[in-house]
């Protein structure tokens, strides 16, 4: 089998760490992760997720949030070795 399917995965740990820092408190961080979990389980709307993201990490950090989502999707399509 070709090694092309085994491309390097994105290390999400630095993004997760940065999200925790910008949230500021453990409570806001937990609220962010709970909101994301609810969205991924289709238990809230995109608008509700945007409200949670805005309140917990701030509008200025939507790019960081989007990097996490893109990283998760990228890693999901890569094969593990």
C-alpha positions as CSV (number, residue, x, y, z in Angstrom):
1,X,0.0,0.0,0.0
2,X,1.2,3.5,-0.8
3,X,2.2,5.7,2.1
4,X,0.3,8.6,0.5
5,X,-2.8,7.8,2.7
6,X,-0.6,8.1,5.9
7,X,0.0,11.8,5.8
8,X,0.9,13.6,8.9
9,X,-2.0,14.5,11.2
10,X,-2.4,18.0,12.7
11,X,-1.4,18.3,16.3
12,X,-4.5,19.8,17.9
13,X,-3.0,20.0,21.4
14,X,-1.6,23.6,20.9
15,X,-4.9,24.8,19.6
16,X,-6.8,23.2,22.5
17,X,-4.3,24.8,25.0
18,X,-4.7,28.2,23.4
19,X,-8.5,27.9,23.5
20,X,-8.3,27.2,27.2
21,X,-6.1,30.3,27.7
22,X,-8.4,32.7,25.7
23,X,-11.4,31.4,27.6
24,X,-9.8,32.7,30.7
25,X,-11.5,30.6,33.3
26,X,-12.1,26.9,33.7
27,X,-15.9,27.6,33.8
28,X,-15.8,29.4,30.4
29,X,-13.6,26.7,28.9
30,X,-16.0,24.0,30.1
31,X,-18.9,26.0,28.6
32,X,-17.1,26.3,25.3
33,X,-16.4,22.5,25.1
34,X,-20.0,21.7,26.2
35,X,-21.4,24.0,23.5
36,X,-19.1,22.4,20.8
37,X,-20.1,18.9,22.0
38,X,-23.8,19.8,21.8
39,X,-23.4,21.2,18.3
40,X,-21.5,18.1,17.1
41,X,-24.3,15.9,18.5
42,X,-26.9,18.1,16.7
43,X,-28.4,19.3,20.0
44,X,-28.0,22.9,19.2
45,X,-28.0,25.2,16.1
46,X,-25.1,26.9,14.5
47,X,-26.4,30.2,15.8
48,X,-26.5,28.8,19.4
49,X,-22.9,27.6,18.9
50,X,-21.8,31.0,17.6
51,X,-23.4,32.6,20.7
52,X,-21.5,30.2,23.0
53,X,-18.2,30.7,21.2
54,X,-18.7,34.5,21.3
55,X,-19.5,34.5,25.0
56,X,-16.7,32.1,26.0
57,X,-13.7,32.8,23.8
58,X,-14.8,36.1,22.2
59,X,-15.5,37.0,18.6
60,X,-11.9,37.8,18.0
61,X,-11.0,34.1,18.5
62,X,-13.5,32.6,16.0
63,X,-10.4,32.0,13.8
64,X,-8.9,29.8,16.5
65,X,-12.1,27.9,16.9
66,X,-12.3,27.4,13.1
67,X,-8.7,26.1,13.1
68,X,-9.8,23.5,15.6
69,X,-12.7,22.4,13.5
70,X,-10.7,22.3,10.3
71,X,-8.0,20.3,12.2
72,X,-10.5,17.8,13.5
73,X,-12.0,17.3,10.0
74,X,-8.5,17.0,8.5
75,X,-7.4,14.4,11.0
76,X,-10.7,12.5,10.6
77,X,-9.9,11.8,7.0
78,X,-6.3,10.6,7.6
79,X,-5.3,7.1,8.2
80,X,-3.6,6.1,11.5
81,X,-0.4,4.2,11.2
